């Protein structure tokens, strides 16, 4: 043990070493005390395959590997998976990489097309929202339950409605996959009259056990009690009037 220390061997295990130890050396790169099963010659392990590596501490990496027949079984399993993917993508194995790249490009193109279609649908729905507006002391007011997957799309719709309506307050209760979010938009001319989207959304959300806030012109809040969504929207008008 003393001699191995002079060689600069590193002990990486918590167990106490006896006087006689085995030192494993890989060229000049690594000299360590053996802490596990060892072989007389590395040829005994036959094939060697690193299957993963990860961080266990600052500056310390853990490498996991398999040897011998386990490598053959691992490669066979990998080969079967490649065959399966080739069948799914309907291409030969040498063409897999280019096929996957092509599919990824197609997905990106379809996602872009879907986004454009959603925007177009939102634009086409403007008239139906505007048809339901109320006039409250010269303010165009809309309070409605909607279903949007993406909150950014909902905010875009609010921006377009404000552009169309001018002086306006819009309250949307977005219910998607069991999650409730209120978003309130207030035209900036009303901000000068101290009508604040953050204050409105906070009071509306309270009615469903939620809370939130944001900018004076647009704000969002979460809600908990989905059974009271309609009740909250019905009271949004009175909450707005309380801002006057």
N, C-alpha and C positions, 0 to 999 in steps of 0.2 A: 504494500500500500504506500509506504514511504517513497519507494523508488518510482512508482507511478506518478506520485505528486511532483517529483522532480522533473518528470517528462512533460508535465503540464496537462496531464489527463484530467478531464472534468467528470465529477460525479453528479449525475442528474437525478438521483433517487434519494428518498429520505431514509431508506434502510441503512443501518450501520454496516460498513464493510469489514471483512476479516483481514487478517494480515496478508493473506494470499489472494490476489484479485486478478481478473482477466482484463487486459486492456485491448480495446478495439480501435484500430487505427486505419483511417482511409487517407492514404498519402499524407500530405502535410496539411490537409484541410480540417480533419477532425480526429482528436484523440480523446476517447472517453472510457470510463470504467463501464464494463458490461453489466447491465442491470436485468438481463433476462436470459431466455434460451439462446444458446449459441451453437454454432457448427464449427467443425474443424476447417472447412473450406467453403467459400461462398458458392462453389459449384454444386454443393449438396442441395441448395434451395432451388436449383434450376432457374425457372423464369421468375422475374421480379417486376411487379406492376404497382406503381403508386396510384391509389384510388381517390385520395383526397388530401388536402392540406388546410390547416386552419390556424388561427391565432389562439394561443392559450394564455398569453401574458405579453406585456410590453417587450418587444424584441425577441419573443420566443414563438416559434411555429411548430405545430405538430403535423407530422407526415404519417398517414396511414397507408399501408401497402399489403399486398397479398403475394404469396409465392407458390411455386410448384403447381400442382394440379388445379389449385384454386384460380390461378391465372387463366388456365385453359377454359375453365367453366365460366369465368368472367367474360372472356373474349367471345365464347359461344353465345352467351346471353346477349352481349352487345350486338353480335352479328344478327341474332334473331330480331332484335329491336330495329336494326337498320332495315332488315327485310320487311318488317311490318310497316315502317314509315314509307318505304318505297312503294309498297302496295297501296297505301292510303293516298299517296301523292301521284300514283300511277306513273312512275318513272323508274329508270334503271338506277342502280346504286351509284355509279360514277356521276350521274346527273343530279344527285340529291342536293348538293350545295346550291347549284344554280337554280334548281326548282324551288327551294325554300326562299331564296332571295327574290325570285319572281312572285311567289305567293305573298311575301311581305310587302312588295311594291303594290300588288293588287289590293291588299288590305288597306294600305295607306290611301290609295286612290278612292276606294269605296267609302272610307271614313270621311274623306274630304267631301265627297258627293253627298253623303248623308247629312253632314253639317250644313251644306248649302241648301238641301231640301228642307231641313228643319227651319232654317232662317226664312225660307220662302213660305212655308206653312204658317209661321208666326206672323209674317207680313200679311198673308191672306186672311188671318183671323182678326186683324185689327178692327175691321168694320163691325164684326160681331161683338167685340168688347165695347166699342164706342156706342153701339146701339143700346147697350145696357147702362150707360152712364146716367147719373143724376146731376141736377144742377143745385148746388148748395151755396147760396149767396155769391153767385158768379163763379163758383169753383166747379169744374167738372170732376165728379167723384165716381170711382169704380171700386167695388169691393166684391171679390169673386174667388171661388175655390178653383184651383187649377192642378194640373199634374205634369210637372216637368222633371225630367231626369237630371238635367244640368241647371244649376242655379244661375250660371252666367247667361244661359239662353233666356231665362226669365227676366233677368235684369235688362237684357237687350230689348225685350218686348216692352218693358216699362219705359225705357228711353224713347222707343218709337211712339208709344202712346202719348207721352208727354209732348213730343215734337208735334204730333197731330192735334192734341187737345189744347195746348197752351197752358193756361192757368188750371192746374189739376192736382188731385191727390188720388193715388192708386194704391189699393190694398189687396195683395194677393196672398191667399193661404195655399201654399204648395204642399200637397199630400202625395208622397211618392214612396212606395214600398214600406208603408207603415211609419214613415218619418214625416213630421210636420215642420214646415218653416214658413213664417210670415215675412213678406218683403213689402216695404212701403216706399213708394216714390212720391216726392213732392216737387213741383216745379219751383225753380229758383226764385221766381218773383214772389212766391209765397213765403220763402225763407225770410225775406225782408219784412214780412208781417208776423214774424216769430212763429210761423207754423213749421214745425220740425218733425221730419220723418222718424228720427230716433225716439222722440217722445211718444209719437203715435204708436209705433210698433211695440214699444215697451208696455204701454197700457193694454193694447190688444192681446199681446202674448200673456199678460197676467191672467186673462180670463180662461186660459187653457193650461195654467200652471207653468208658464214659460217665462223667459226673460231674454233680453238682447238689446241691441242699439246699433248706432252707426252714424253716418254723416247726416247733416240736416236735410239733404236732398234725396238720400236713399239709405235705407237701414233694414237689417234683418234680425229675426229673433226665432228661437226654437220654441216648440210647444210640446206638451206631454199628453194632454187629454184630447184625443181625436174626436171624442163624442161631442165636444163643445165647439168645434170649428165653426159651424153655422151660427151658433150663438155669438161667437166672437166677431164674425163678419157683420152680423146684424147690429152690433153695438159700435162698430167702427165709425159710423156716421156721427154718433153722439160724442165719441172720443175726439173726432175732428172738430166738431162745433165747440168743444171745451177749450180748444186752442185759440179761438177768436179773442 
